[in-house]
Amino acid sequence: MRTSVTGGAGYIGKELVDELLNAGRDVTVLDVLLHGQSVDELTQRGVRFVEGDIRDPEARKAALEDAEAVVHLAAIVGDPACALDPELAQAVNVDASFALAAEADVERFVMASTCSNYGRMADPTTPIDETGTLAPVSLYAEQKVTIEQHLLKSKPEAVCLRFATVYGVAPRMRFDLTVNEFTRDLWADKTLEVFGEQFWRPYVHVRDAARGIRTVLEAPAEQVAGEVFNIGDTRENYRKLDLVEHIQQQTDRGTVTFVKRQEDPRDYKVDFGKVKRVLGYEITKTVPAGIAEVMAALDEDRFPDPFGQAYRNIP
């Protein structure tokens, strides 16, 4: 089965492509290479690569050629990046997603969404499942909710995956994600400013995120078509304070200050029981193990300038 992966050279994308190749799938990748990524290792392994923008109809057409399944990862990802250019975020995240879905005549269409859709819960101490109220508090999450609702009404083969906040070492590394950023800053003996330290979020390793997508692709259609799945593990809900404490158990470098800011009011604890119950999916890595992994990679100088722009989604 040929699977087309939009954003396949990105943080989750490269891990997913590796999973799919290991499963014996033919893979097409559509990516604009916004962050200067190399795709040499992908093409050497037989991936058909289309360099182009998801907004370009010709690029979408080339990416969909012979595809039997689509995994749609390409997006302006995250609240800060969307807030920086709302018009671009609308064009890429919503308009292009609608167009891709309309053009994709495939057996399965997997849409990458986010647990940020749950926003600020009235009671964040009780984990919320896929049937819970969506309360997005950012443009990025609002757009993901819009896409989900559109797909679930108009595309029977669509599956929407709400990912926990992703972390961990990957070929297209990001240090603008909470676990990775906190670990890097303390490893580098910096002062880490933390706001909303009591707020809850779920976290999932980047490889486990990719495994979640592969699990959905391999499941029988009657189990996943038209469904929404949270991707992560209920035990992996943490407050930012908890993350800091786990990092400090692994290094005595750096200092932490807690500050009061109101820009990001998200506070949600998520239940991931459905994906385990229905598909048998389980994670393989926990946040403490991910922290150790990131520290080891930094110790090995795998990222010569971990504070560089290449490892961020926004300037």
C-alpha positions in Angstrom: 0.0 0.0 0.0 1.4 3.4 -1.0 1.0 6.0 1.8 1.3 9.7 1.1 2.7 11.7 4.1 2.3 15.4 4.0 5.0 17.0 6.1 6.9 13.8 5.9 10.3 15.5 6.5 9.2 17.1 9.8 9.6 16.2 13.4 7.0 13.5 13.5 7.1 12.9 9.8 10.5 11.4 9.5 9.9 9.1 12.3 6.6 8.0 10.7 8.2 7.4 7.3 10.8 5.2 9.0 7.9 3.2 10.7 6.1 2.9 7.4 9.2 1.7 5.5 9.9 -0.8 8.2 6.4 -2.1 7.7 7.0 -2.6 4.0 4.9 0.3 2.7 5.7 2.4 -0.3 5.9 6.0 0.8 5.5 9.4 -0.9 6.5 12.5 1.0 5.2 16.0 0.3 7.2 18.6 2.2 8.2 22.2 1.5 11.5 21.8 3.6 10.8 25.0 5.4 13.5 24.3 8.0 16.2 23.3 5.6 15.9 19.5 6.2 17.7 17.0 4.2 15.7 14.2 2.5 18.7 12.3 1.2 18.3 9.4 3.6 14.6 9.2 2.6 15.1 9.0 -1.1 18.0 6.6 -0.6 15.5 4.2 1.0 13.1 4.5 -1.9 10.8 7.2 -0.8 9.2 9.2 -3.6 9.8 12.8 -2.6 7.7 15.8 -3.8 9.1 19.1 -2.8 6.2 21.5 -2.6 3.8 23.5 -0.6 0.5 21.9 0.6 -1.3 25.0 -0.8 -0.1 24.2 -4.4 -2.7 22.1 -6.3 0.0 20.6 -8.5 2.1 19.5 -5.5 -1.0 17.9 -3.9 -1.7 16.1 -7.1 1.8 14.7 -7.4 1.8 13.6 -3.8 -1.6 11.8 -4.1 -0.5 9.8 -7.2 -1.2 6.1 -6.6 -1.8 6.8 -2.9 -4.1 4.4 -1.1 -3.7 6.1 2.3 -2.9 9.7 3.3 -1.4 10.9 6.6 -1.8 14.7 6.8 0.9 16.2 9.0 1.8 19.3 7.1 0.7 22.4 9.0 1.8 25.7 10.6 2.3 23.9 13.9 1.7 25.4 17.3 0.1 28.4 18.9 3.0 30.9 18.5 3.6 30.1 14.8 -0.1 30.5 14.0 -0.4 33.7 15.9 2.6 35.1 14.0 0.7 35.0 10.7 -3.0 34.1 11.1 -3.7 34.4 7.3 -1.0 32.0 6.4 -2.2 29.6 9.2 -5.7 29.7 7.7 -4.4 29.1 4.2 -2.1 26.2 5.2 -4.0 24.6 8.1 -7.6 24.9 7.0 -8.0 25.8 3.3 -5.2 23.4 2.1 -6.5 20.6 4.4 -10.0 20.9 3.0 -8.6 20.8 -0.5 -6.4 17.8 0.1 -9.3 15.9 1.7 -11.5 16.7 -1.3 -8.9 15.5 -3.8 -7.7 12.4 -1.9 -9.5 9.3 -3.3 -8.0 6.9 -0.7 -9.0 4.1 1.6 -7.8 5.9 4.7 -7.2 9.6 5.5 -5.4 10.2 8.8 -5.5 13.7 10.1 -3.0 14.9 12.7 -4.9 16.9 15.3 -4.0 17.9 18.9 -5.1 17.5 22.5 -4.9 21.3 22.7 -8.5 21.1 21.4 -9.5 20.5 25.0 -8.2 23.9 25.9 -8.9 25.0 29.5 -11.0 22.4 31.3 -13.3 23.3 34.2 -11.9 20.4 36.1 -8.4 19.5 34.8 -7.8 16.9 37.5 -10.3 14.5 35.8 -8.9 13.2 32.5 -11.1 14.0 29.4 -11.7 11.5 26.7 -12.7 11.9 23.0 -16.3 12.5 23.9 -15.5 15.5 26.1 -16.2 19.2 25.3 -13.8 20.9 23.0 -12.7 24.3 24.3 -9.9 25.6 22.2 -8.2 28.7 23.5 -5.8 29.4 20.6 -6.0 29.9 16.8 -4.1 26.7 16.2 -6.5 24.6 18.2 -9.5 26.3 16.8 -8.3 25.5 13.3 -7.8 21.8 14.2 -11.3 21.6 15.6 -12.7 23.1 12.4 -10.8 20.6 10.3 -11.9 17.6 12.5 -15.5 18.6 12.3 -15.3 19.0 8.5 -13.7 15.7 7.9 -15.9 13.7 10.3 -19.0 15.1 8.4 -17.7 14.9 4.8 -15.1 12.1 4.6 -16.2 8.6 5.9 -12.7 7.2 5.7 -11.1 9.9 7.8 -9.6 9.3 11.2 -8.6 12.2 13.5 -5.7 11.8 15.9 -5.4 14.2 18.9 -1.7 14.0 19.9 -0.4 14.8 23.3 2.4 17.3 23.3 5.3 15.6 21.6 8.9 15.3 22.9 12.1 13.3 22.3 15.0 13.1 20.0 14.3 12.9 16.2 16.1 13.5 12.9 14.3 16.9 12.4 14.9 17.9 16.0 12.8 20.6 17.8 13.8 22.4 20.9 10.7 24.6 21.0 8.6 21.8 22.6 8.2 21.9 26.4 10.1 18.7 27.5 12.9 19.2 25.0 13.2 23.0 25.7 13.2 22.6 29.5 15.8 19.8 29.3 18.0 21.8 27.0 17.9 25.0 29.1 18.8 23.3 32.3 21.4 21.0 30.6 23.0 24.3 29.3 23.1 25.7 32.8 20.6 28.5 31.9 17.9 30.1 33.9 14.6 28.5 32.9 11.5 30.7 33.3 8.4 28.6 33.8 4.8 29.9 33.8 1.6 28.0 34.6 3.6 25.5 36.5 0.4 23.9 38.0 -1.3 23.5 34.6 -1.7 19.9 33.3 -0.7 18.6 29.8 -0.2 15.1 28.4 3.0 14.2 26.6 4.0 11.5 24.1 7.3 10.5 22.7 7.8 11.4 19.0 8.4 7.8 18.1 5.3 6.7 19.9 3.3 9.4 18.1 4.5 7.8 14.8 3.7 4.3 16.1 0.2 5.6 16.9 -0.3 6.6 13.2 1.0 3.3 12.0 -1.3 1.5 14.3 -4.3 3.3 12.9 -3.2 2.7 9.3 -2.9 -1.0 10.0 -6.2 -1.4 11.9 -9.4 -2.7 10.2 -11.5 0.1 8.6 -14.5 -0.7 10.8 -12.4 0.1 13.9 -11.1 3.5 12.9 -13.2 5.0 10.0 -14.9 8.2 11.2 -13.3 7.9 14.7 -11.2 10.2 16.9 -8.4 8.9 19.0 -6.3 10.6 21.6 -2.7 9.4 21.1 -0.7 9.0 24.3 -1.0 7.4 27.7 -3.2 8.5 30.6 -0.3 8.0 33.0 1.8 10.6 31.0 -0.1 13.7 32.2 2.2 16.1 33.9 2.3 19.6 35.3 5.2 21.8 34.2 6.3 21.6 37.8 6.5 17.8 37.5 8.6 18.1 34.3 11.1 20.4 36.1 11.4 18.0 39.0 12.1 15.1 36.7 14.8 17.0 34.9 16.4 18.2 38.1 16.6 14.5 39.2 18.9 14.0 36.2 21.0 17.2 36.4 22.0 19.7 39.0 22.7 22.4 36.3 20.6 25.5 35.7 18.2 27.4 37.8 14.4 27.7 37.6 12.2 30.7 38.2 8.4 30.6 38.2 6.7 33.6 36.7 3.0 34.7 36.3 1.8 35.1 32.7 -1.6 34.7 31.1 -0.7 34.1 27.4 -1.3 30.3 27.5 -4.3 29.3 29.7 -4.5 25.7 28.5 -5.0 23.3 31.4 -6.1 19.8 30.5 -5.6 16.2 31.6 -6.4 13.6 28.9 -7.7 10.0 29.0 -6.1 7.8 26.4 -8.0 4.6 27.2 -9.9 4.4 23.9 -6.8 3.8 21.6 -5.5 1.2 24.0 -8.9 -0.5 24.3 -9.8 -0.5 20.6 -6.5 -0.8 18.9 -4.2 -2.3 21.6 -1.9 0.7 21.3 0.6 1.3 24.1 3.5 3.7 24.5 7.1 2.5 24.7 8.7 5.6 26.3 7.9 7.8 29.3 8.8 11.5 29.9 11.7 10.7 32.4 13.2 8.3 29.7 12.8 11.0 27.1 14.6 13.6 29.3 17.5 11.2 29.6 17.5 10.6 25.9 17.6 14.4 25.1 20.4 14.9 27.6 22.4 12.1 26.2 22.1 13.5 22.7 23.2 16.9 23.9 26.1 15.4 25.7 27.1 13.7 22.5 27.0 17.0 20.6 24.4 15.7 18.2 23.1 19.2 17.9 26.0 21.6 17.6 23.9 24.7 18.3 20.7 23.5 20.2 19.6 27.1 20.5 19.8 27.7 16.8 16.8 28.6 14.6 17.0 25.2 12.8 15.4 23.6 15.9 12.5 26.0 16.2 9.3 26.5 14.2 9.2 30.2 14.6 11.9 33.0 14.6 
